[in-house]
């Protein structure tokens, strides 16, 4: 059985485990106040060309989205997101349970469009009853999107301009950020994202770490008493070193980008295999997530030897499925997949 189910089904990149072992017996302060968290923060600030950035480490993506969104919104505000956005569909109402509504907008290949956001905001404030409604207080995007697609620099710049015009923050979910940045079609850099977004996070869980996400507040805008807010959500790790050691290793000698590039190369090879075998693409993603339309009868046979993700029904006879590569995907995995197909 080989697995392309997701990019977090293996443990951690060996170098990260090595560093955790090497530092295991060191006595360190808790809650992220250790030398490795501080070292990781400085390295991330440098990579973002944003020395004034505040960097905070959390354990997982859903936790991070809920904590960041709820801490930055006023109690009467909601967050704008694509209907296919992670906070809209696959987080079990984690944002709503904090008291903040997700305001869903239409999308194209998983992406929000600046004119659609602007129109929504204009119509909201033109409504004479807007004070009785949930205020749009933030825009949420992900890079890559749920469909593995990428915002261009132009698209993200336009969304950022709309957010600036209406004085609401732009939050970028970077759970798979490395795979987006290292895509051959990407024209955004980490520096661009830091410049255009008010807050974003660098995903570790899906990009080589056992767990961990690095939240980056770029405009001296970390919410007041943020640590207190994190703790109230049960999200403050006593052994913050677990996250700091891993991110310190990921951002040493370009490791984060190196292992992300490997996953992209494996995804390109996988696409070639599916094309050679005559499979239909639901859309052609430039990142590590690939989506195919497969006959239901054929899926039953594939599931006997390959793990992959269900995405959605295409029609009564066909299903859209997701195959994902990761830092741990090997050439042998692809050889076996080719034989099975």
C-alpha positions in Angstrom: 0.0 0.0 0.0 1.4 3.4 -1.0 0.0 6.7 0.2 -0.7 10.0 -1.6 -3.5 10.7 0.9 -2.1 14.0 2.2 1.2 15.8 3.0 1.2 15.1 6.7 0.8 11.3 6.8 4.5 10.8 7.6 6.3 12.0 10.7 9.0 14.6 10.5 12.0 15.4 8.3 14.9 13.5 9.8 17.0 16.6 10.5 14.2 18.0 12.6 14.0 14.8 14.7 17.8 14.9 15.0 17.7 18.5 16.4 14.9 17.6 18.8 17.0 14.7 20.1 20.2 16.8 20.3 18.4 19.5 22.4 16.3 17.1 24.5 18.2 17.3 27.7 18.7 21.1 27.7 16.8 23.0 30.3 14.8 25.7 28.6 12.1 28.2 29.5 8.5 27.4 28.5 5.7 28.9 26.5 8.0 29.9 23.6 10.4 31.9 25.7 13.4 29.7 24.8 16.6 30.4 22.7 15.4 28.2 19.8 12.1 30.0 19.4 13.9 33.3 19.5 16.5 32.1 17.0 13.7 30.9 14.7 11.9 34.2 15.0 15.0 36.1 13.9 15.5 33.8 10.9 11.9 34.1 9.8 12.1 37.9 10.1 15.2 37.9 7.9 13.5 35.6 5.3 10.5 37.9 5.2 12.7 41.1 5.1 10.5 42.3 7.9 12.6 42.9 11.0 9.7 44.4 12.8 7.5 41.3 12.4 6.1 39.6 15.5 6.4 35.8 15.2 4.4 33.4 17.4 4.4 29.6 17.2 1.2 27.5 17.4 0.6 23.8 17.0 -1.8 23.3 14.1 -3.6 25.0 11.2 -7.2 25.0 12.5 -6.0 26.2 15.9 -4.0 28.9 14.2 -6.9 30.1 12.0 -9.3 30.2 14.9 -6.9 32.0 17.3 -5.7 34.6 14.8 -9.1 35.4 13.4 -10.9 35.7 16.8 -8.1 37.7 18.3 -8.0 40.3 15.5 -11.8 40.7 15.0 -14.1 42.8 17.2 -17.0 40.8 18.7 -19.5 42.0 16.0 -17.3 41.3 13.0 -16.9 38.3 10.7 -14.3 37.1 8.2 -14.6 37.1 4.4 -13.6 33.8 2.8 -14.1 31.9 -0.4 -16.9 29.3 -0.3 -14.2 26.7 -0.8 -11.9 28.2 1.9 -10.6 25.9 4.6 -12.3 28.0 7.4 -15.5 27.7 5.4 -15.6 24.0 4.9 -13.1 21.8 6.6 -12.6 23.2 10.1 -15.8 22.1 11.8 -17.0 25.6 12.5 -13.8 26.4 14.6 -14.1 30.1 13.7 -17.9 30.3 14.2 -17.6 28.7 17.7 -15.5 31.8 18.7 -18.5 33.9 17.8 -17.4 35.2 14.4 -19.3 34.4 11.2 -17.5 33.3 8.1 -18.9 35.5 5.2 -18.6 33.3 2.2 -18.0 34.7 -1.3 -17.9 33.1 -4.7 -14.5 31.9 -6.0 -12.7 31.0 -9.2 -10.5 27.8 -8.9 -10.5 28.3 -5.1 -9.4 32.0 -5.3 -11.2 35.2 -4.2 -11.2 38.0 -6.6 -10.6 41.6 -5.6 -13.7 43.1 -7.5 -16.0 40.5 -5.8 -14.6 41.5 -2.4 -14.9 45.2 -3.2 -18.5 44.8 -4.4 -19.5 42.9 -1.3 -18.0 45.6 1.0 -19.6 48.4 -1.1 -23.0 46.8 -0.9 -22.7 46.1 2.8 -22.1 49.8 3.6 -24.8 50.9 1.1 -27.3 48.9 3.0 -29.1 51.3 5.4 -29.5 48.4 7.9 -25.8 47.5 8.0 -25.6 48.2 11.7 -27.9 45.2 12.3 -25.6 42.9 10.3 -22.3 41.1 10.8 -19.6 43.5 9.9 -16.9 42.3 7.4 -13.8 42.7 9.6 -11.1 40.7 7.7 -10.3 38.9 4.5 -9.0 35.4 4.6 -7.1 33.7 1.7 -4.9 30.6 1.5 -1.8 30.1 -0.5 -2.0 27.6 -2.0 -5.8 27.4 -2.1 -7.8 24.3 -1.3 -7.5 23.4 -5.0 -3.7 23.8 -5.0 -4.0 27.0 -7.1 -1.9 30.1 -6.5 -2.6 33.8 -6.3 -0.4 35.9 -8.5 1.4 38.9 -7.2 -1.0 41.1 -9.1 -4.1 39.3 -7.6 -2.8 39.5 -4.1 -1.8 43.1 -4.5 -5.3 44.0 -5.7 -6.9 42.2 -2.7 -4.5 44.0 -0.4 -5.5 47.4 -1.9 -9.2 46.7 -1.2 -8.4 45.7 2.4 -6.4 48.9 2.8 -9.2 51.0 1.4 -11.7 49.5 3.9 -9.1 49.3 6.7 -9.5 45.6 7.4 -6.6 43.2 7.7 -5.7 40.6 5.1 -4.9 37.2 6.6 -3.1 34.5 4.5 -3.3 30.9 5.5 0.0 29.4 4.7 -0.5 25.8 5.9 1.2 24.7 2.6 3.1 27.9 2.0 6.4 26.2 1.1 4.7 24.2 -1.7 3.2 27.4 -3.1 6.4 29.4 -2.9 8.4 26.7 -4.7 5.9 26.1 -7.4 7.3 26.7 -10.9 4.4 29.0 -11.6 4.8 31.1 -8.4 5.6 34.8 -8.8 5.2 35.6 -5.1 8.0 35.6 -2.6 7.9 35.4 1.2 8.9 39.1 1.2 6.0 39.9 -1.1 3.6 38.1 1.2 4.9 39.9 4.3 4.5 43.2 2.5 1.0 42.7 1.2 -0.5 40.8 4.2 -1.2 42.1 7.7 -0.8 38.6 9.1 0.0 35.2 7.7 1.4 31.9 8.8 4.2 29.6 7.7 3.0 26.0 7.8 5.2 23.4 9.4 2.8 20.5 10.0 2.4 19.9 6.2 5.9 20.8 5.3 8.3 18.6 7.2 7.5 19.3 10.9 5.9 17.0 13.4 3.6 19.9 14.2 3.7 23.6 14.2 2.8 26.8 12.4 4.6 30.2 12.6 2.3 33.1 12.7 3.8 36.4 11.4 2.2 39.7 12.2 3.8 42.1 9.8 2.6 45.6 10.7 3.3 45.9 14.4 -0.2 44.7 14.8 -0.1 41.6 17.0 -3.2 41.9 19.2 -2.7 43.2 22.7 -2.1 40.5 25.2 -1.9 37.9 22.4 -0.4 35.3 24.7 -3.4 35.6 27.0 -5.7 35.1 24.1 -3.8 32.0 22.9 -4.0 30.5 26.4 -7.7 31.1 26.7 -8.1 29.0 23.6 -6.1 26.2 25.1 -3.4 26.8 22.4 -0.4 27.8 24.5 2.2 25.0 24.5 4.1 24.7 27.8 7.0 23.0 25.9 7.2 25.7 23.2 10.7 24.4 22.4 9.0 21.6 20.4 8.0 24.3 17.8 11.0 26.5 18.1 13.6 23.8 17.6 11.8 22.6 14.5 11.3 26.0 12.9 14.9 26.9 13.7 16.0 23.9 11.8 13.6 24.5 8.9 14.9 28.0 8.4 18.6 27.0 8.6 20.4 26.8 5.2 17.1 27.0 3.2 15.8 23.6 4.4 12.1 24.7 4.3 12.4 25.6 0.7 14.6 22.6 -0.3 12.1 20.1 1.0 9.2 22.0 -0.5 10.8 22.0 -3.9 11.3 18.2 -3.7 7.5 17.8 -3.2 6.8 20.0 -6.3 9.2 18.0 -8.4 7.5 14.8 -7.3 4.1 16.3 -8.1 5.3 17.2 -11.6 6.5 13.7 -12.2 3.2 12.3 -10.8 1.2 14.5 -13.3 3.2 13.1 -16.1 2.3 9.6 -15.0 -1.4 10.3 -14.9 -1.2 12.0 -18.3 0.6 9.1 -19.8 -2.1 6.8 -18.5 -4.9 8.9 -19.9 -6.5 10.1 -16.7 -8.6 13.3 -16.6 -7.5 16.3 -14.5 -10.2 18.1 -12.6 -7.9 21.1 -12.8 -4.1 21.4 -13.3 -2.7 22.5 -10.0 0.9 23.9 -10.0 1.5 22.7 -6.5 1.8 19.4 -4.6 -2.0 18.7 -4.6 -3.4 17.1 -7.8 -7.1 16.5 -8.6 -8.3 13.8 -11.0 -11.7 12.6 -12.2 -11.9 8.9 -11.9 -14.7 6.4 -12.6 -16.1 5.0 -9.4 -15.5 1.3 -10.4 -11.9 2.1 -11.1 -11.6 3.8 -7.7 -12.5 0.6 -5.9 -9.6 -1.2 -7.5 -7.2 1.7 -6.8 -8.1 1.8 -3.2 -6.9 -1.7 -2.8 -3.3 -0.5 -3.3 -3.2 3.2 -3.1 -4.4 5.7 -0.5 -5.7 9.1 -1.7 -8.2 11.7 -0.7 -11.9 11.9 -1.6 -12.7 15.4 -2.8 -16.2 15.6 -4.2 -18.6 13.7 -6.4 -18.3 14.7 -10.1 -21.4 12.9 -11.2 -23.2 9.6 -10.6 -20.4 7.6 -12.2 -17.3 9.6 -11.4 -15.5 11.1 -8.4 -13.0 13.9 -8.0 -10.0 12.6 -5.9 -6.9 14.3 -4.6 -3.4 12.9 -4.7 -0.8 14.8 -2.7 3.0 14.6 -2.7 5.2 15.8 0.2 8.7 16.2 1.4 8.7 12.4 2.0 7.5 11.2 -1.4 10.1 9.1 -3.3 10.7 8.1 -6.9 9.9 4.5 -5.9 6.5 5.7 -4.8 5.9 7.1 -8.3 7.2 3.9 -9.9 4.8 1.8 -7.9 1.9 4.2 -8.7 2.7 4.0 -12.4 2.6 0.1 -12.3 -0.7 0.2 -10.4 -2.3 2.6 -12.8 
